[in-house]
Amino acid sequence: EGKKKEDKKEEERSLNLIEEAGWMDSAHDRRDFVFVEDAVGAIIVAMQYRPVDNSPTSFNIGSGEMSPLSSLSDEIQYLASADGERKETSAKSKHVIDVERSSSARAAGLSSAEYLRWSATTSLKDGAARLLAWHLDRALPYFPPDSSVLDEGEVDYSSSVADLQSAAVFTPPDGEGILKHRGIASCSADEDDPMCLREAHTSYPCASECSTGSCTPSIFDSVIATTHEATEDCDVVMFTMSLGYDLKEMQLETEFSDGEAQEEWKETTVCTLAFVPSESTLAKDVIDQVPPAALEQRGVSQDSDHETKVEHLNGYLAHHGWVLILVDGATRPVMAEEMFLPKLAPARLFHSTVRKVMFVDESFSHTPYPDDAQFLASETSRGVLKSRTVTGPDAKGRKTKYKLPEEPQRRAVLVVSPARGIPEADGHKMPLKEITLSLMKAIGLDPEKDLSREVRAQREYYERARSLVNSADLRSPDPSLRHRLEIKDFIRSRWIVHHLKLEEGHQLRCEWYREHVRWNTHLDQLSFAYVMARRDLVRRIVTRQPPRTAESEEELTLLQRIIQKASDAGDWHPIISAEGAPPPIHHSQVSPEAIPENLQDLPDHEIGKVEPEAAFEDVGSTYYVRIMSDAKMLESRKWWMKARNNHRKMVKRMKEAAEAANEK
């Protein structure tokens, strides 16, 4: 009852604002509404019309159906209502055909239906639904997280869509739901439509953290409960997958870990998982090797059929160090939105206690160990680096001391390694054709045999997008805004570390996932480079970073050599953070300051050298993607091993002291 009174007061306040603004009268003015897609279609058709005498021609593209603005408002309110019921409004209006207005409007221009064979096809109600869906998709692009179990500043996307929808908290409508409310069909990835995944409203698998309330089933739906149980109390999950064919033997091995070994040392716990087809030869062979006593413990016998054994043993079998997650229906070829779901959008597959995950490709050439997952997970954050002095060349190549400014602490939402063999070129001039072939070779594809139509289309689209954005005719006349789209951040994605508890990471993962699956290719590295290029362009515009010029590029080259030697700033690629967060710093903004010649001979500590500070605080972090160079990785691994050994020595001393105290 109290809520109804509050809603009534809110409605009265809204009406008062409308009256004060003078909108009440205009709300009843009748207009001929045309949906934007119809208007664009009319323009495209009109561009092809050629009048006989080449004189200027105007066309009327209206429908002749006059409706008040209040009708559009009422329709949007109805679509957005939680109960789906149409509320009575104080002023009822009818959709009428105003003959006089329609006639005068038509007299103002030629009939599009008669001369262009074109007419608007979207009704006011359908147009209102599409308009609202468009805004909702941009305001709430993905299903909201479950924030009830986390600390402030973190998110949790481990809950299934069904759990979120059945929760007591209100979940806002999404664009897909609005369209369904009006009975407007949208495409699904299950349909054999090459344009489907390019549509604004596409249903993604429910198991993806990027799906909305309207989603489609996938092969992972039946194993989410199993993976949540298997990963409970794990800080980090290292996983691989071999799906889409009849797997006979796993080539990738690891060291089994369920977190207990790390727990003894009070370290970050790691669990190892592998997604494999339940109908595969490997799954059958492993199940056949289970002793009868172990089968009985799980409630099955040797005489039970394969499906029953899978149901009872799933998540309890270890092979080559991996706990096997047996996925039904995965021996058949798997669609891109399912195949890349664990790699690019995995949050819903794991328990809410899992903070970070490390994906390892099944064809990775080295054996990954839990230690590797621990180390790389630790590299998602770095404390403040205090001001320090370094030695490097000056413009004439002479050895000079520089003072590096203090660098703020950083937090990575994603850690990957850079691609090898990328040509030395500016981002707006990168030879995408050559790079595409190089990326194909890096993942074991033959450019001559495996260069599919989809790969060619993806690469050509990125080339054209870059060309259009960077076109001199289309760029801003303001020199301070003449930024270029620079596609340059190419990576190796044989392993990826995701931070699952940061909203910035969720947004990036979903942008990458949605961008990649639309192309149905294996080159997620190419999709990543394009997503990062778009984000970097937005960042430079929003933060008003000056555009790069030939002079600044030459100066940057010298400074870059100094920074690369003494700092890891080049590994950290900033992303736009949430509103109110401190702006991330690009490595080009870290400027070494040359120390005057009369101070060059002084000891470093007198100049002001301060040792780097490894401490990390949760407050004041900025967010990045870390593309970690091989050199920095080796250097960081040495420091990490030293720190871990010291930590274990301390834990050992504490245990020995506790045992000695107990003996006394």
C-alpha angles and dihedrals in degrees: 000000000000091000091053091053091048091049089050091052091048090051091050091050090051092050091050090052090050092050093048091050091052093240097124094083094043090051088070096044108113118234139175104242119204121190115238095241089054090049091052090048090052092051092050091050093045091053088065094052115104116193117214096242096032090241121150110275131195125202129201109225097175123120096223091237107126117204132172120244088244089066091059090047092049092049093052091047090052093049093049096047115114095220095047092230125133112240123217113249127209093242119042118203133190130219104242137169108239101209096193096047093042092050093049091047092050090048089058093067146006118283111262091206092054101040103027100029085232135119136167114270104183117094123215092255094049091044091052090052093049091046093051092043090052092054094044092051090057098040094044106018095166136031111279118258126247101251097172095095103043141078121257113287096026133095136206123212097168094103116097121244090247091054092049093048092050093047120111093240118092115255115202121238118261131216093259091054092050091054092048089050088061093041093248109151120227127194125258131210088239089069119088093239117131091202095050098092090049092061121101092235112051126151111232126195114287090229090063118094086222096063123105131214088288106063142143132243120259140183090264097061093085095051102046092093089050095050092046090054093045094050101041111132091012115131094194130021120202109195144166135186139210107190138149099049143050102282112210102174135001112239095188114079133183141171112274114249132173095168098262095107092053092043090062089058093042090243136136106294120233129199124192122217138171127195111216134163113271091216094050125117089243093056092049093048093049093048091049089057094057110112116243092243091056090048090053091052089058093048100255137100135215089259093058116110121255095256092054092049091050091051093053100035100042110124093012101081123089123198127174088348096308126111102229119234104197111214119198119227094014100121090079121078108285125222117245094249089058098037094053097037097093092042100047108018108025105140096107093052095067139058120269090249091066109098101175136019132198118207116203121191115237090236095052107140097219130060109252117216132195087250088062091053091049092050097046092045089055090054092067089086136041129183128229116301109215123220112282142167126250136177122238144141124285125218090284095046095255119143109259136172118237133189114225115209123236112280119213124238115273137206123201122212089192135023122198138146126251123256117255127232096027111156120250101253142124115270093248091053101042109138097238094183093057092043092050091056090047092051090050091054090048092061094044100263124138108233091208097050103026102042096118130191089252093055091049092048092050093050094045091049091054091047092052093044090053092046093051096046092047095043111127091223093056100040123099118273086224106093091210090063100045096112121156131223101246116192102195113119100099117168144184107243100188084113129021131180116208126193101215100189101063121087091213089059092049091052092049094046092051093046090051093044095049093044093050104043092055089069098048093216136127094238102097086151089067092048090049093053091052094048091049090048092054092046093048091051090053091046094053092049095045095046091042093233109176114255116255116258132188090260094048091047091054092049091045091055091061094044091044092061089054094046093048091054098050107020141047091217092114090062093059116080112190124230128195108271130207120289111283095022119122112266115258117245122235116220089243087065092060100093121189113216117221112235113232117260093245089060098043094096095051118106115264094247091056091051090055108269114171124186115244114265114227096191115119127201127194092224122084099012123155122208131242147162108242115215096185117208120223092244094052091044092056091046093047092046090058092051091046093050090049092049092047093049090051090048092051091048089053092048090048091052090049091051092048091049091050092049091049091051091051092051090054 
